């Protein structure tokens, strides 16, 4: 396991990684594979997140040591530009500890 990975795990930081599920630059499944290869263990399997209107907004997976991987539905590489409302909800929920 690389040294920087160990440092992140021991630092006690709360980490949010996010992407869109139609990102052609960095496919979300590649990031999931990368996290697995880096040794991050899943604590809570992927769960659906709905927006305040009840529509599917995305999915979040919680990994050990407070790492959250959030995938925004129907967004590409530029989530805040393409889905600003979903991005804001994601950040607010992350900061409030509601993921």
LINJO-V597123 format. One line per field, one symbol per residue. ss: DSSP state (A for helix, B for strand, O for the rest). A space follows every 50 residues. Layout:
# LINJO-V597123
ss = ???
This chain:
# LINJO-V597123
ss = OOAAAAAAAAAOOOBBBBBBOOOOOOOAAAAAAAAAAOOOOBBBBBBBBB OOOOOBBBBBBBBOOOBBBBBBOOOOOOAAAAOAAAAAAAAAAAAAOOO
